[in-house]
Amino acid sequence: MKIFNDKEWIIKLISSYLKNAHKLAQQLCDSFAQDDLISGRCNKAMPRTGVTNTGLEFRFHGIGCWISDGNVSVDFDFMPDGRIGGFDAWRLHIFSKENPSIVGIRSLQEVQIALDSLLEQGSIQPVERSSLYKLSTIVDES
């Protein structure tokens, strides 16, 4: 396996992805006066798709949500405990394509190789009962 030394870009990509997922999710919750997205959707206070009065566009799907404020867009899946904080190669790749000013556009293969290396180094770990990863030292950003 190729040694992965330059991990700065993948850490920046993960950090930006998680920061924006939390920020946009909070804005969406605030728009509907809800404590969290899952309960807001389950109690039907939030529609499946829409645009808020502040211009936030959103679409719930399967076990996740896509949100855009017109400048940044992020697509995430909820972790099994309902929190936001997981990521995978596909979502990070799409995030880099939709928001190239962060670390440039990164291929799916490039992101997967970087995640495999972070996993080997112990910087990330798999989320139980999920195909997602999480940071090994999670700071609760919610």
N, C-alpha and C positions, 0 to 999 in steps of 0.2 A: 504494500500500500504506500502511496505517495505521502511523504511527510508534509504536513500542513503547518507552515510556520507563520504565515501572514493571516492571523485571525482577527485583525483589527476591523476589517470591513464586515465580517459576519457578525461580530459582536455589535457593531454599530447598526447593522440591519435588524437584528433581533431586538435591540433596545428601542429603536425607532418604531418598529412594528408594534411592540407591546405598549409603548407610550401612547401611540396614536390610537390603538384599539381601546385602551382605557379611556382616553380623552374623548373620543367620539362616542363611545358607549355611554359615558357620563352625560354628555350633551344630549343624547337621545333620551336617556332617562329623565333628565331635567325638563325636556320639552313636553313630556307626558306626565310629569310629576310622579314618577315611579322610582322605587328604591333600586330595582335591578331589571335587566332586560327580560330574563326568563319569566319572572312573575308578571311583569307588564304585558308580555305576550300571552301567557297562559290565562290571565284574567281578562284578556281581550281589550285592555286599556290601550294597547298598541296594535295597529293593523299589521298585517304581514308585510306590506310594502307601502311606501309613501314618501312624502316630502313634508318636513316640519315647517312651521311658519318662519323659522330662521334659515330655511334653505337646505337643511340637512336631509340628504336622500338616504333611504335605507331599504333593505330587503332581507327579511328573515328567510332562512333556508335550512332544511334538515335539522342539523344540530348546531347551527351557527347563524351568522348575520354578516351582511356587507353594509358598510356605512361610508358615505362620502360627504365632505363639507364643501366640495367644489375645488379644493386645493389638494387635499389628501384623501385617499380612499384606502380602506382596509377591509379584508374579508377574514373572519376568524370563526373557528369552531369553539364551542364551550367545552371546558374540561368536564369529566364525569361528575364533579362536584358542583357544576354550574358556574364556576368562575371563569374569567378570561385570564389567560396567562400561558396558554399552550401555543405551539407553533409547529409547523412541519416544512419540509423543503418546498412543496408546491405553493403554500401560502406565502412564504418568504419570497419565492421566485416571482409570483404575481405581484406582490407588494413592490418589489424592485422595478418591475415593468411599469406599474401604474404611478410610481413615485421615483423616477430615475435620478432626481437631484440628490437623493440620500446617499447612495453608494454606487450609482450607475445600475444598469440593467445586468442582472446576474442570471446565468442559465440555470435551469433546474439541476443539471448535473453538477455544476459548480457549487450550488448551494448544498446539495446532498453530500458531496465530498467534504465540504467544510463542516456540516453537521456531524458527519461520521467521525471526523477528527475531534470535534468538541466532545462528542460522546466518549471516545477513547480516553480523552484527557480528563474526563469527569466534570467538565464544565456544564454539561447538560445531562438530563436523564429522561428516560421514557416516562410518560404519564400512564399510570396503571389504567387498564380497561379502555385504552385509547390508542390512536396512531400518532398522537402528538408527543412532542418533547416539551420540557420545561427547564428553566435555569436551575442548576443544582442548589443555589442559594436564592430562593425566591424571597423577594421583598414584596410584601402585600401592597400593591399599588392601587387598590380599590378604596 
